[in-house]
Amino acid sequence: MVIGDAAHAVVQHLSQGGSQALEDAVVLAEELTERPLAEALPAFMNRRFDRARHLQRVSVSEMTSPPSGAADLENLRAEFAQEMAAVRAYLDQPV
Ligand SMILES: Cc1cc2nc3c(=O)[nH]c(=O)nc-3n(C[C@H](O)[C@H](O)[C@H](O)COP(=O)(O)OP(=O)(O)OC[C@H]3O[C@@H](n4cnc5c(N)ncnc54)[C@H](O)[C@@H]3O)c2cc1C
């Protein structure tokens, strides 16, 4: 089982690498406590895969496609705040 950066390294734009590694560790510990190994590993994947992949993709897109159409700094700030609000709403969902 590979978790953390080894499984889903992110670029730094979301500050999520360490957070996602910790979520992996907590969820893996929960699953291993509650089920036999053969069931715990797929259950872990079910709970973690989409979330880690989503955040990895958002972090890369923040790096490669900065908000476009930002005519000035105020617009850039507003666009970034909007994008981060969407990330925060996503992170508020239970793992
Ligand atoms: C400058 C910087 C700033 C960051 N800021 C943030 C932030 O603000 N928020 C956030 O959430 N994340 C942040 N991150 C990302 C975060 O640090 C990583 O995502 C996180 O540390 C990944 O944890 P990990 O346990 O998966 O891997 P690591 O922390 O890389 O741990 C892997 C460990 O395995 C060891 N190792 C490697 N090979 C072997 C081997 N063969 N045998 C034994 N041990 C081995 C390494 O020495 C290391 O100690 C930042 C990263 C950097 C570089």
The ligand as an SDF file (V2000), in Angstrom:
LIG
                    3D

 53 58  0  0  0  0  0  0  0  0999 V2000
    8.6930   23.5550    0.9960 C   0  0  0  0  0  0  0  0  0  0  0  0
    7.4620   22.7240    1.2160 C   0  0  0  0  0  0  0  0  0  0  0  0
    6.3550   23.2960    1.8070 C   0  0  0  0  0  0  0  0  0  0  0  0
    5.1970   22.5300    2.0360 C   0  0  0  0  0  0  0  0  0  0  0  0
    4.1020   23.1150    2.6300 N   0  0  0  0  0  0  0  0  0  0  0  0
    3.0210   22.3830    2.8700 C   0  0  0  0  0  0  0  0  0  0  0  0
    1.8870   22.9700    3.5260 C   0  0  0  0  0  0  0  0  0  0  0  0
    1.8610   24.1480    3.8830 O   0  0  0  0  0  0  0  0  0  0  0  0
    0.8020   22.1870    3.7590 N   0  0  0  0  0  0  0  0  0  0  0  0
    0.7690   20.8720    3.3770 C   0  0  0  0  0  0  0  0  0  0  0  0
   -0.2530   20.1850    3.6170 O   0  0  0  0  0  0  0  0  0  0  0  0
    1.8260   20.3030    2.7400 N   0  0  0  0  0  0  0  0  0  0  0  0
    2.9430   21.0130    2.4880 C   0  0  0  0  0  0  0  0  0  0  0  0
    4.0200   20.4430    1.8620 N   0  0  0  0  0  0  0  0  0  0  0  0
    3.9120   19.0490    1.3830 C   0  0  0  0  0  0  0  0  0  0  0  0
    4.1970   18.0660    2.5000 C   0  0  0  0  0  0  0  0  0  0  0  0
    5.4410   18.3390    3.1320 O   0  0  0  0  0  0  0  0  0  0  0  0
    4.2360   16.6570    1.9000 C   0  0  0  0  0  0  0  0  0  0  0  0
    3.0860   16.4680    1.0670 O   0  0  0  0  0  0  0  0  0  0  0  0
    4.2300   15.6190    2.9900 C   0  0  0  0  0  0  0  0  0  0  0  0
    5.4010   15.7300    3.7680 O   0  0  0  0  0  0  0  0  0  0  0  0
    4.1340   14.2100    2.3930 C   0  0  0  0  0  0  0  0  0  0  0  0
    4.2410   13.3080    3.4420 O   0  0  0  0  0  0  0  0  0  0  0  0
    4.6950   11.8420    3.1520 P   0  0  0  0  0  0  0  0  0  0  0  0
    4.7330   11.1750    4.4950 O   0  0  0  0  0  0  0  0  0  0  0  0
    3.8390   11.2330    2.0950 O   0  0  0  0  0  0  0  0  0  0  0  0
    6.1490   11.9210    2.5160 O   0  0  0  0  0  0  0  0  0  0  0  0
    7.4890   12.5120    3.1700 P   0  0  0  0  0  0  0  0  0  0  0  0
    7.1900   13.5820    4.1620 O   0  0  0  0  0  0  0  0  0  0  0  0
    8.3700   12.8200    1.9980 O   0  0  0  0  0  0  0  0  0  0  0  0
    8.0720   11.2950    3.9720 O   0  0  0  0  0  0  0  0  0  0  0  0
    8.7000   10.2260    3.3440 C   0  0  0  0  0  0  0  0  0  0  0  0
    9.7900    9.7310    4.2930 C   0  0  0  0  0  0  0  0  0  0  0  0
   10.3300    8.5040    3.7820 O   0  0  0  0  0  0  0  0  0  0  0  0
   11.7160    8.5580    3.9450 C   0  0  0  0  0  0  0  0  0  0  0  0
   12.2890    7.6100    2.9700 N   0  0  0  0  0  0  0  0  0  0  0  0
   12.4680    7.7660    1.6360 C   0  0  0  0  0  0  0  0  0  0  0  0
   13.0290    6.6660    1.1040 N   0  0  0  0  0  0  0  0  0  0  0  0
   13.1870    5.7960    2.1090 C   0  0  0  0  0  0  0  0  0  0  0  0
   13.7110    4.4820    2.1920 C   0  0  0  0  0  0  0  0  0  0  0  0
   14.1680    3.8400    1.1160 N   0  0  0  0  0  0  0  0  0  0  0  0
   13.7320    3.8790    3.3930 N   0  0  0  0  0  0  0  0  0  0  0  0
   13.2640    4.4960    4.4940 C   0  0  0  0  0  0  0  0  0  0  0  0
   12.7430    5.7500    4.4840 N   0  0  0  0  0  0  0  0  0  0  0  0
   12.7200    6.3860    3.3080 C   0  0  0  0  0  0  0  0  0  0  0  0
   12.0970   10.0070    3.7000 C   0  0  0  0  0  0  0  0  0  0  0  0
   13.3500   10.2930    4.2900 O   0  0  0  0  0  0  0  0  0  0  0  0
   10.9550   10.7220    4.4150 C   0  0  0  0  0  0  0  0  0  0  0  0
   11.2220   10.9310    5.7910 O   0  0  0  0  0  0  0  0  0  0  0  0
    5.1830   21.1810    1.6390 C   0  0  0  0  0  0  0  0  0  0  0  0
    6.3120   20.5950    1.0360 C   0  0  0  0  0  0  0  0  0  0  0  0
    7.4440   21.3600    0.8310 C   0  0  0  0  0  0  0  0  0  0  0  0
    8.6570   20.7130    0.1990 C   0  0  0  0  0  0  0  0  0  0  0  0
  1  2  1  0
  2  3  1  0
  2 52  2  0
  3  4  2  0
  4  5  1  0
  4 50  1  0
  5  6  2  0
  6  7  1  0
  6 13  1  0
  7  8  2  0
  7  9  1  0
  9 10  1  0
 10 11  2  0
 10 12  1  0
 12 13  2  0
 13 14  1  0
 14 15  1  0
 14 50  1  0
 15 16  1  0
 16 17  1  0
 16 18  1  0
 18 19  1  0
 18 20  1  0
 20 21  1  0
 20 22  1  0
 22 23  1  0
 23 24  1  0
 24 25  2  0
 24 26  1  0
 24 27  1  0
 27 28  1  0
 28 29  2  0
 28 30  1  0
 28 31  1  0
 31 32  1  0
 32 33  1  0
 33 34  1  0
 33 48  1  0
 34 35  1  0
 35 36  1  0
 35 46  1  0
 36 37  1  0
 36 45  1  0
 37 38  2  0
 38 39  1  0
 39 40  1  0
 39 45  2  0
 40 41  1  0
 40 42  2  0
 42 43  1  0
 43 44  2  0
 44 45  1  0
 46 47  1  0
 46 48  1  0
 48 49  1  0
 50 51  2  0
 51 52  1  0
 52 53  1  0
M  END
$$$$
